[in-house]
Amino acid sequence: MAYVDGFIIPLPKDKIEEYKRQAQLGEQVWREHGAIGYVECFGDDVPYGELTSFPRAVQAKEDEIVVFSYVIYESREHRDQVLAKVMADPRMKSEDMPFDGKRMIYGGFKPFLGL
């Protein structure tokens, strides 16, 4: 069964073009190393909730948008193999992150429906 890594980040609005370039490189590297899906999304309808919300989760500021991303793999084992290759790839070390990595939320998920 497939496996998914999910990411939510706050991105400064003035770094959108830089992030797009970085995301394109990320997709290329992840897919070259075996990922079967790679998706990047800019928040479009993500209201600031009373108790919980995507913006609250990443402590998004007024000048930031929320980015939701996910990578799909064949399995958890496949993910571990791909991720090791991605992290060792020198192209992934060449650029600074255009967002505050301390506020990024990420995790691995085992689908039970779909995919």
HELIX and SHEET records of a PDB file:
HELIX    1   1 LYS A   13  LYS A   15  5                                   3    
HELIX    2   2 ILE A   16  GLU A   32  1                                  17    
HELIX    3   3 PHE A   54  ALA A   57  1                                   4    
HELIX    4   4 ARG A   76  ALA A   88  1                                  13    
HELIX    5   5 PRO A   90  LYS A   93  5                                   4    
HELIX    6   6 GLY A  101  ARG A  103  5                                   3    
SHEET    1   A 4 GLY A  37  PHE A  42  0                                        
SHEET    2   A 4 GLU A  64  TYR A  73 -1                                        
SHEET    3   A 4 TYR A   3  PRO A  12 -1                                        
SHEET    4   A 4 ILE A 105  PHE A 109 -1                                        
END                                                                             
